[in-house]
C-alpha cells in the first residue's frame, strides 16, 4: 500500500443521482458515515453548491429538505485524510467555481494575499524599462551604514530570493529576526551578511550552519528551515 504522505483526498464518489441518497441511504451511510470531506451539488450537470462537513451522510440528508432541496439532482463527495485543510479546500473551490447556491465567497484562513508584492514587482520592472529607454541610471538602493566586510562574491541566497524574505532563529530562548534583501544579502541589526552562516555567527559567536539555524516563513504562520529553499 502506498504511503498517504502528502495525500489530501482518500476516497471519492462522483456524479451520483439524488435518488440514490433517498433510496439507498444504508449503502451510502456505510461508506461516508462519520467521515469528513467536501461535497458538491449539481443541477443538470452544472455545479450549484459546494460545502464541507464532518459527517457527510447527515449533511447530504439535510439538503433533501432545506433551502437547497429543489436546486440539485446529482452529487459528488470527496473524503479527505483529515480535516486540517478542509476549509481551505472548500474556499479554493468556491473562488474558482463560484457556485450560485453559495451565498458567501471562499475565504482562506491564513493565506497571504501577494497582490501588493506583485504590484510592486511590476512597478519596479516598469521603472527599470523606463530608465533603460530614457538613458537614466538605475537608482541604487540605500544601504545600511554598517556593513560587515566587503561583499566580494554573490550572496548565498541570491539565487533563491526575488523579494525581501523574513528570517528568524531562536538561540538560548531568545528570538532573533533578520531580513533577506532582494539581492540575497542578510540584514541583521543594521549590518549586512553574505551568507546565513555569517549572520548566525554574529549571534551565536561560533561557526554554525546558518541554513539549518535560520527559518523563513514559507506560508503565513509556517516557519521552516532555510535549507528547504535549496531543495525546491
Backbone as CSV, one residue per row, in Angstrom:
resi,resn,N_x,N_y,N_z,CA_x,CA_y,CA_z,C_x,C_y,C_z
1,UNK,0.841,-1.196,0.000,0.000,0.000,0.000,0.879,1.249,0.000
2,UNK,0.572,2.197,-0.833,1.366,3.407,-0.908,1.153,4.267,0.334
3,UNK,2.190,4.986,0.680,2.113,5.865,1.837,1.168,7.017,1.553
4,UNK,0.319,7.440,2.541,-0.608,8.548,2.337,0.054,9.912,2.484
5,UNK,1.395,9.929,2.670,2.095,11.185,2.878,1.823,12.148,1.726
6,UNK,1.376,13.337,2.069,1.097,14.343,1.068,-0.270,14.192,0.412
7,UNK,-0.996,13.150,0.767,-2.303,12.910,0.166,-3.363,13.736,0.872
8,UNK,-4.294,14.276,0.114,-5.388,15.053,0.675,-6.707,14.304,0.576
9,UNK,-7.062,13.881,-0.631,-8.310,13.139,-0.842,-8.012,11.643,-0.802
10,UNK,-8.747,10.901,0.033,-8.501,9.465,0.160,-9.555,8.614,-0.550
11,UNK,-10.772,9.140,-0.692,-11.837,8.416,-1.397,-12.771,9.426,-2.053
12,UNK,-13.406,9.018,-3.130,-14.366,9.911,-3.759,-15.471,9.133,-4.450
13,UNK,-16.593,9.795,-4.628,-17.766,9.226,-5.284,-18.372,10.365,-6.095
14,UNK,-18.470,10.195,-7.419,-18.851,11.320,-8.258,-20.103,11.065,-9.098
15,UNK,-20.822,12.179,-9.327,-21.964,12.205,-10.238,-23.025,11.166,-9.878
16,UNK,-23.399,11.124,-8.599,-24.396,10.179,-8.111,-25.780,10.825,-8.096
17,UNK,-26.779,10.080,-8.510,-28.139,10.597,-8.558,-28.689,10.882,-7.163
18,UNK,-29.475,11.908,-7.060,-30.155,12.243,-5.805,-31.012,11.068,-5.347
19,UNK,-31.566,10.341,-6.290,-32.408,9.188,-5.960,-31.653,8.153,-5.133
20,UNK,-30.362,8.022,-5.397,-29.562,7.046,-4.659,-29.520,7.398,-3.181
21,UNK,-29.472,8.691,-2.874,-29.440,9.128,-1.485,-30.768,8.839,-0.792
22,UNK,-31.852,8.947,-1.537,-33.170,8.718,-0.970,-33.506,7.229,-0.849
23,UNK,-33.042,6.418,-1.805,-33.413,5.014,-1.844,-32.376,4.064,-1.253
24,UNK,-31.112,4.504,-1.213,-30.051,3.607,-0.754,-29.203,4.253,0.338
25,UNK,-29.868,4.841,1.312,-29.157,5.540,2.374,-28.251,4.615,3.184
26,UNK,-28.691,3.375,3.377,-27.883,2.435,4.164,-26.543,2.176,3.493
27,UNK,-26.578,1.979,2.185,-25.347,1.712,1.444,-24.412,2.923,1.473
28,UNK,-24.995,4.099,1.227,-24.181,5.311,1.242,-23.618,5.564,2.635
29,UNK,-24.447,5.323,3.646,-24.004,5.530,5.030,-22.800,4.664,5.371
30,UNK,-22.781,3.436,4.869,-21.684,2.527,5.175,-20.344,3.051,4.665
31,UNK,-20.393,3.929,3.677,-19.166,4.465,3.098,-18.766,5.833,3.657
32,UNK,-19.743,6.646,4.043,-19.407,8.026,4.434,-19.760,8.407,5.866
33,UNK,-20.433,7.545,6.606,-20.848,7.912,7.956,-19.650,8.288,8.834
34,UNK,-19.776,9.456,9.457,-18.741,9.910,10.370,-17.484,10.430,9.694
35,UNK,-17.446,10.409,8.376,-16.257,10.857,7.653,-16.407,12.322,7.234
36,UNK,-15.270,12.974,7.067,-15.284,14.384,6.699,-14.802,14.561,5.263
37,UNK,-15.195,15.693,4.693,-14.777,15.963,3.330,-15.565,17.088,2.698
38,UNK,-15.452,17.171,1.393,-16.133,18.195,0.596,-17.190,17.514,-0.269
39,UNK,-18.325,18.177,-0.423,-19.355,17.630,-1.313,-19.817,18.722,-2.273
40,UNK,-20.336,18.294,-3.407,-20.804,19.235,-4.427,-22.175,18.808,-4.909
41,UNK,-23.072,19.767,-5.044,-24.424,19.506,-5.540,-24.558,20.078,-6.948
42,UNK,-25.128,19.285,-7.844,-25.256,19.693,-9.249,-26.724,19.732,-9.683
43,UNK,-27.004,20.593,-10.637,-28.333,20.689,-11.239,-28.163,20.647,-12.745
44,UNK,-28.609,19.558,-13.349,-28.496,19.386,-14.799,-27.058,19.551,-15.273
45,UNK,-26.152,18.952,-14.537,-24.753,18.948,-14.907,-23.979,20.195,-14.524
46,UNK,-24.644,21.157,-13.937,-23.985,22.413,-13.565,-23.816,22.499,-12.051
47,UNK,-22.615,22.859,-11.606,-22.344,22.975,-10.179,-23.208,24.062,-9.560
48,UNK,-23.920,23.709,-8.481,-24.802,24.669,-7.831,-24.365,25.034,-6.421
49,UNK,-23.740,24.082,-5.717,-23.379,24.348,-4.323,-22.218,23.468,-3.899
50,UNK,-21.337,24.038,-3.087,-20.208,23.297,-2.534,-20.194,23.506,-1.028
51,UNK,-19.965,22.421,-0.288,-19.929,22.544,1.163,-18.938,21.569,1.774
52,UNK,-18.658,21.767,3.054,-17.796,20.833,3.772,-18.588,20.282,4.947
53,UNK,-18.210,19.111,5.412,-18.932,18.506,6.523,-18.068,17.500,7.258
54,UNK,-18.230,17.437,8.577,-17.537,16.432,9.382,-18.329,15.136,9.381
55,UNK,-19.584,15.189,8.940,-20.418,13.987,8.790,-21.204,14.147,7.498
56,UNK,-20.656,13.656,6.417,-21.239,13.870,5.091,-22.628,13.272,4.933
57,UNK,-22.844,12.135,5.527,-24.140,11.454,5.366,-25.274,12.324,5.893
58,UNK,-25.122,12.870,7.089,-26.166,13.712,7.663,-26.316,15.028,6.917
59,UNK,-25.196,15.588,6.455,-25.280,16.849,5.729,-26.048,16.682,4.419
60,UNK,-25.780,15.608,3.700,-26.485,15.368,2.441,-27.969,15.121,2.683
61,UNK,-28.301,14.399,3.750,-29.708,14.162,4.089,-30.430,15.480,4.342
62,UNK,-29.732,16.407,4.997,-30.317,17.708,5.292,-30.681,18.448,4.011
63,UNK,-29.848,18.305,2.993,-30.087,19.020,1.742,-31.243,18.438,0.919
64,UNK,-31.821,17.360,1.399,-33.005,16.817,0.728,-34.247,17.632,1.065
65,UNK,-34.156,18.460,2.127,-35.346,19.201,2.562,-35.086,20.660,2.958
66,UNK,-33.832,21.107,2.908,-33.576,22.511,3.269,-33.741,23.414,2.055
67,UNK,-33.189,24.634,2.102,-33.378,25.596,1.003,-32.763,25.128,-0.310
68,UNK,-31.871,24.140,-0.256,-31.242,23.624,-1.474,-32.019,22.444,-2.074
69,UNK,-33.087,22.020,-1.400,-33.787,20.788,-1.774,-34.157,20.698,-3.250
70,UNK,-34.582,21.796,-3.828,-35.044,21.765,-5.221,-33.981,22.247,-6.209
71,UNK,-32.748,22.419,-5.731,-31.726,23.001,-6.607,-30.697,21.990,-7.105
72,UNK,-30.856,20.711,-6.777,-29.856,19.735,-7.223,-30.480,18.387,-7.553
73,UNK,-29.851,17.683,-8.480,-30.327,16.350,-8.853,-29.219,15.304,-8.802
74,UNK,-27.963,15.749,-8.672,-26.850,14.815,-8.550,-25.821,15.394,-7.576
75,UNK,-24.969,14.524,-7.036,-23.975,14.995,-6.081,-22.678,14.203,-6.211
76,UNK,-21.605,14.816,-5.706,-20.293,14.164,-5.638,-19.741,14.400,-4.241
77,UNK,-18.963,13.436,-3.734,-18.339,13.604,-2.428,-16.856,13.263,-2.526
78,UNK,-16.050,13.977,-1.733,-14.608,13.778,-1.726,-14.157,13.693,-0.263
79,UNK,-13.807,12.479,0.163,-13.407,12.257,1.550,-11.930,12.595,1.709
80,UNK,-11.597,13.298,2.770,-10.223,13.720,2.995,-9.555,12.899,4.094
81,UNK,-8.232,12.819,4.039,-7.466,12.053,5.005,-7.686,12.596,6.413
82,UNK,-7.726,13.900,6.546,-8.035,14.545,7.827,-8.756,15.848,7.527
83,UNK,-9.099,16.584,8.551,-9.833,17.835,8.312,-8.971,19.076,8.508
84,UNK,-7.635,18.908,8.464,-6.720,20.023,8.690,-6.881,21.141,7.662
85,UNK,-7.118,20.773,6.401,-7.174,21.785,5.336,-8.548,21.827,4.660
86,UNK,-9.560,21.367,5.388,-10.886,21.259,4.808,-11.459,22.617,4.400
87,UNK,-11.326,23.610,5.263,-11.884,24.935,4.960,-11.154,25.608,3.796
88,UNK,-9.845,25.425,3.740,-9.097,25.995,2.619,-9.480,25.323,1.309
89,UNK,-9.735,24.019,1.365,-10.142,23.284,0.163,-11.495,23.785,-0.321
90,UNK,-12.420,23.974,0.601,-13.740,24.498,0.245,-13.602,25.898,-0.351
91,UNK,-12.791,26.739,0.301,-12.602,28.112,-0.177,-12.001,28.131,-1.577
92,UNK,-11.067,27.219,-1.837,-10.429,27.148,-3.146,-11.450,26.843,-4.237
93,UNK,-12.328,25.883,-3.963,-13.361,25.530,-4.940,-14.318,26.698,-5.155
94,UNK,-14.712,27.356,-4.067,-15.648,28.475,-4.181,-15.060,29.626,-4.980
95,UNK,-13.766,29.902,-4.792,-13.136,31.005,-5.511,-13.018,30.718,-7.007
96,UNK,-12.803,29.449,-7.336,-12.627,29.083,-8.743,-13.960,28.901,-9.463
97,UNK,-14.892,28.199,-8.811,-16.136,27.831,-9.478,-17.293,28.799,-9.230
98,UNK,-17.274,29.559,-8.123,-18.347,30.480,-7.726,-19.749,29.901,-7.954
99,UNK,-20.100,28.820,-7.253,-21.427,28.209,-7.412,-22.538,29.187,-7.031
100,UNK,-23.649,29.121,-7.740,-24.760,30.040,-7.499,-25.391,29.833,-6.124
101,UNK,-25.374,28.597,-5.629,-26.046,28.303,-4.367,-25.292,28.744,-3.125
102,UNK,-24.037,29.093,-3.253,-23.255,29.533,-2.106,-23.384,31.049,-1.932
103,UNK,-23.864,31.465,-0.794,-24.094,32.882,-0.553,-22.808,33.634,-0.237
104,UNK,-21.866,32.966,0.434,-20.622,33.616,0.836,-19.462,33.145,-0.034
105,UNK,-18.563,34.059,-0.408,-17.382,33.664,-1.196,-16.389,32.913,-0.327
106,UNK,-15.492,32.188,-0.950,-14.496,31.443,-0.195,-13.486,32.376,0.461
107,UNK,-13.075,32.035,1.671,-12.084,32.824,2.405,-11.037,31.892,2.985
108,UNK,-9.777,32.126,2.664,-8.702,31.307,3.205,-8.397,31.722,4.631
109,UNK,-8.077,30.743,5.458,-7.830,31.013,6.873,-6.592,31.862,7.103
110,UNK,-5.462,31.487,6.455,-4.216,32.200,6.747,-3.419,32.582,5.502
111,UNK,-3.985,32.378,4.345,-3.230,32.656,3.124,-2.908,34.147,2.998
112,UNK,-1.698,34.439,2.542,-1.253,35.818,2.355,-1.575,36.277,0.938
113,UNK,-2.252,37.389,0.828,-2.552,37.973,-0.472,-1.307,38.701,-0.973
114,UNK,-0.712,38.201,-2.045,0.545,38.777,-2.535,0.316,39.809,-3.638
115,UNK,-0.906,40.329,-3.719,-1.213,41.307,-4.753,-0.311,42.540,-4.649
116,UNK,-0.089,43.040,-3.416,0.731,44.236,-3.262,2.178,43.971,-3.698
117,UNK,2.703,42.775,-3.362,4.071,42.423,-3.766,4.145,42.283,-5.288
118,UNK,3.111,41.685,-5.875,3.049,41.530,-7.329,3.025,42.901,-8.004
119,UNK,2.214,43.793,-7.445,2.110,45.151,-7.996,3.452,45.864,-7.908
120,UNK,4.149,45.708,-6.771,5.437,46.359,-6.592,6.462,45.839,-7.585
121,UNK,6.455,44.519,-7.827,7.378,43.920,-8.791,7.144,44.477,-10.199
122,UNK,5.869,44.611,-10.567,5.533,45.147,-11.885,5.990,46.597,-12.001
123,UNK,5.767,47.368,-10.932,6.171,48.782,-10.952,7.692,48.906,-11.036
124,UNK,8.412,48.036,-10.320,9.876,48.074,-10.381,10.385,47.739,-11.779
125,UNK,9.756,46.716,-12.381,10.169,46.324,-13.727,9.889,47.439,-14.723
126,UNK,8.731,48.079,-14.562,8.368,49.176,-15.451,9.358,50.332,-15.304
127,UNK,9.768,50.605,-14.051,10.728,51.676,-13.803,12.062,51.372,-14.459
128,UNK,12.504,50.109,-14.374,13.764,49.704,-14.998,13.697,49.854,-16.512
129,UNK,12.551,49.503,-17.086,12.384,49.630,-18.529,12.436,51.101,-18.945
130,UNK,11.794,51.960,-18.153,11.805,53.393,-18.456,13.214,53.969,-18.325
131,UNK,13.933,53.535,-17.285,15.311,54.003,-17.106,16.170,53.639,-18.307
132,UNK,15.966,52.414,-18.801,16.745,51.957,-19.960,16.384,52.743,-21.214
133,UNK,15.088,52.953,-21.446,14.645,53.661,-22.646,15.092,55.113,-22.644
134,UNK,15.103,55.734,-21.467,15.428,57.159,-21.374,16.882,57.423,-21.017
135,UNK,17.676,56.342,-20.912,19.089,56.507,-20.627,19.396,56.973,-19.225
136,UNK,18.499,56.709,-18.299,18.728,57.103,-16.915,19.423,55.992,-16.160
137,UNK,20.205,56.351,-15.168,20.858,55.363,-14.330,19.865,54.853,-13.296
138,UNK,19.907,53.536,-13.066,19.036,52.973,-12.041,19.406,53.537,-10.682
139,UNK,18.397,53.844,-9.903,18.627,54.358,-8.558,19.088,53.228,-7.654
140,UNK,20.258,53.365,-7.094,20.793,52.311,-6.225,20.057,52.309,-4.899
141,UNK,19.781,51.137,-4.326,19.113,51.063,-3.041,19.983,51.647,-1.945
142,UNK,19.351,52.232,-0.944,20.082,52.799,0.186,20.552,51.671,1.086
143,UNK,21.860,51.573,1.324,22.421,50.508,2.142,22.569,50.956,3.582
144,UNK,22.543,50.020,4.516,22.776,50.367,5.910,24.169,50.979,6.063
145,UNK,24.339,51.805,7.087,25.616,52.469,7.296,26.720,51.481,7.645
146,UNK,26.377,50.433,8.399,27.387,49.469,8.813,27.304,48.232,7.940
147,UNK,28.404,47.858,7.345,28.455,46.664,6.517,29.643,45.822,6.974
148,UNK,29.368,44.543,7.242,30.425,43.659,7.716,31.299,43.231,6.548
149,UNK,32.534,43.763,6.478,33.461,43.356,5.432,33.002,43.773,4.051
150,UNK,33.757,43.402,3.066,33.397,43.651,1.678,32.691,42.433,1.113
151,UNK,31.602,42.678,0.412,30.871,41.576,-0.222,31.460,41.399,-1.609
152,UNK,32.384,40.453,-1.717,33.141,40.277,-2.961,32.584,39.179,-3.857
153,UNK,31.667,38.417,-3.364,31.060,37.370,-4.192,29.544,37.419,-4.029
154,UNK,28.856,36.710,-4.913,27.400,36.721,-4.866,26.910,36.139,-3.544
155,UNK,25.970,36.789,-2.878,25.426,36.264,-1.628,24.842,34.866,-1.828
156,UNK,24.949,34.039,-0.807,24.493,32.649,-0.902,23.021,32.535,-1.272
157,UNK,22.227,33.511,-0.856,20.782,33.441,-1.081,20.332,34.132,-2.376
158,UNK,21.276,34.695,-3.107,20.923,35.465,-4.309,20.123,34.649,-5.319
159,UNK,20.425,33.372,-5.413,19.752,32.531,-6.414,18.389,32.024,-5.946
160,UNK,18.039,32.306,-4.684,16.826,31.714,-4.134,15.738,32.717,-3.769
161,UNK,16.052,34.008,-3.791,15.046,35.001,-3.416,14.865,36.026,-4.529
162,UNK,13.654,36.533,-4.652,13.348,37.560,-5.641,12.794,38.821,-4.981
163,UNK,12.469,38.688,-3.705,11.972,39.820,-2.936,12.388,39.630,-1.479
164,UNK,12.300,40.657,-0.650,12.697,40.518,0.747,11.980,39.364,1.453
165,UNK,12.735,38.632,2.260,12.203,37.476,2.992,12.560,37.617,4.476
166,UNK,11.598,37.410,5.338,11.838,37.495,6.777,12.488,36.212,7.282
167,UNK,13.458,36.375,8.180,14.116,35.240,8.812,13.972,35.353,10.327
168,UNK,14.057,34.205,10.984,14.118,34.235,12.439,14.805,32.972,12.938
169,UNK,15.391,33.064,14.117,16.014,31.915,14.751,15.906,32.086,16.258
170,UNK,15.909,30.977,16.970,15.850,31.014,18.432,17.146,30.441,18.987
171,UNK,17.775,31.205,19.861,19.026,30.755,20.467,18.981,31.060,21.960
172,UNK,19.146,30.013,22.767,19.101,30.123,24.223,17.851,30.860,24.695
173,UNK,16.716,30.490,24.066,15.431,31.037,24.486,15.094,32.415,23.954
174,UNK,15.983,32.998,23.175,15.745,34.342,22.631,15.477,34.263,21.129
175,UNK,14.462,34.995,20.682,14.113,35.020,19.264,14.857,36.152,18.565
176,UNK,15.552,35.835,17.488,16.290,36.812,16.697,15.657,36.905,15.304
177,UNK,15.603,38.127,14.769,14.982,38.337,13.469,15.936,39.039,12.507
178,UNK,15.808,38.696,11.233,16.629,39.321,10.195,15.816,39.386,8.907
179,UNK,16.377,40.052,7.912,15.705,40.183,6.617,16.676,39.803,5.501
180,UNK,16.223,38.941,4.599,16.993,38.666,3.385,16.571,39.729,2.376
181,UNK,17.509,40.557,1.959,17.212,41.598,0.996,17.069,41.013,-0.408
182,UNK,16.552,41.804,-1.305,16.296,41.336,-2.662,17.556,40.876,-3.380
183,UNK,18.714,41.407,-2.969,19.959,40.997,-3.613,20.578,39.751,-2.971
184,UNK,19.912,39.211,-1.940,20.391,37.993,-1.303,21.191,38.214,-0.038
185,UNK,21.597,39.450,0.240,22.313,39.722,1.481,21.335,39.703,2.653
186,UNK,21.878,39.436,3.837,21.042,39.335,5.035,21.295,40.551,5.923
187,UNK,20.227,41.241,6.254,20.313,42.428,7.091,19.931,42.068,8.520
188,UNK,20.894,42.248,9.440,20.633,41.984,10.859,21.248,43.101,11.693
189,UNK,20.416,43.813,12.411,20.848,44.912,13.275,21.735,45.920,12.540
190,UNK,21.302,46.324,11.346,21.999,47.355,10.601,23.254,46.899,9.893
191,UNK,23.527,45.604,9.901,24.716,45.086,9.236,24.313,44.068,8.170
192,UNK,25.106,44.009,7.109,24.831,43.077,6.016,25.753,41.871,6.102
193,UNK,25.193,40.712,5.821,25.959,39.466,5.833,25.761,38.754,4.502
194,UNK,26.805,38.097,4.058,26.810,37.481,2.749,26.187,36.085,2.730
195,UNK,26.060,35.477,3.899,25.523,34.117,3.953,24.772,33.903,5.260
196,UNK,23.880,32.915,5.297,23.145,32.606,6.526,24.082,32.250,7.678
197,UNK,25.187,31.578,7.374,26.130,31.166,8.414,26.831,32.372,9.046
198,UNK,27.192,33.362,8.222,27.829,34.571,8.744,26.864,35.323,9.654
199,UNK,25.595,35.390,9.242,24.594,36.093,10.044,24.337,35.353,11.360
200,UNK,24.332,34.017,11.306,24.115,33.224,12.512,25.311,33.346,13.460
201,UNK,26.514,33.429,12.889,27.738,33.559,13.688,27.713,34.854,14.513
202,UNK,27.094,35.898,13.961,27.013,37.172,14.667,26.202,37.047,15.958
203,UNK,25.359,36.039,16.015,24.514,35.838,17.195,25.099,34.782,18.124
204,UNK,25.505,33.658,17.545,25.962,32.522,18.339,27.434,32.642,18.726
205,UNK,28.186,33.455,17.961,29.608,33.701,18.232,30.488,32.469,18.021
206,UNK,30.066,31.598,17.148,30.886,30.452,16.755,30.406,29.975,15.383
207,UNK,31.228,29.161,14.732,30.863,28.664,13.405,29.626,27.780,13.494
208,UNK,28.671,28.012,12.612,27.422,27.263,12.623,26.845,27.257,11.205
209,UNK,26.120,26.213,10.889,25.472,26.123,9.588,24.179,26.934,9.617
210,UNK,24.228,28.117,9.042,23.069,29.003,9.074,21.860,28.491,8.312
211,UNK,22.098,27.605,7.354,20.979,27.058,6.561,20.035,26.221,7.420
212,UNK,20.568,25.635,8.484,19.713,24.822,9.361,19.556,25.484,10.728
213,UNK,19.882,26.774,10.779,19.700,27.550,12.007,18.595,28.581,11.839
214,UNK,18.646,29.293,10.713,17.599,30.274,10.404,16.368,29.575,9.829
215,UNK,15.211,30.176,10.056,13.967,29.716,9.445,13.345,30.879,8.671
216,UNK,12.617,30.547,7.624,11.888,31.572,6.880,10.412,31.199,6.843
217,UNK,9.570,32.172,6.598,8.124,31.950,6.600,7.676,31.483,5.215
218,UNK,7.486,30.168,5.082,7.095,29.595,3.794,5.673,29.983,3.444
219,UNK,4.765,29.911,4.401,3.397,30.390,4.273,3.065,31.067,5.596
220,UNK,2.052,31.935,5.635,1.739,32.632,6.878,1.597,31.669,8.059
221,UNK,2.424,31.864,9.076,2.367,31.024,10.268,3.192,29.759,10.194
222,UNK,3.751,29.449,9.014,4.538,28.221,8.848,6.006,28.585,8.611
223,UNK,6.839,28.397,9.637,8.261,28.698,9.553,9.035,27.408,9.360
224,UNK,9.849,27.358,8.321,10.620,26.156,8.004,12.095,26.517,7.863
225,UNK,12.958,25.505,7.973,14.386,25.748,7.873,14.749,26.362,6.521
226,UNK,15.668,27.294,6.548,16.106,27.976,5.333,16.655,26.997,4.302
227,UNK,17.175,25.888,4.764,17.744,24.880,3.872,16.715,24.359,2.866
228,UNK,15.447,24.471,3.221,14.394,23.970,2.335,14.354,24.752,1.028
229,UNK,14.827,26.007,1.055,14.866,26.794,-0.179,15.734,26.156,-1.233
230,UNK,16.828,25.520,-0.790,17.775,24.914,-1.739,17.256,23.606,-2.316
231,UNK,16.204,23.064,-1.718,15.695,21.773,-2.152,14.436,21.885,-3.000
232,UNK,14.007,23.122,-3.246,12.794,23.312,-4.062,13.105,23.080,-5.534
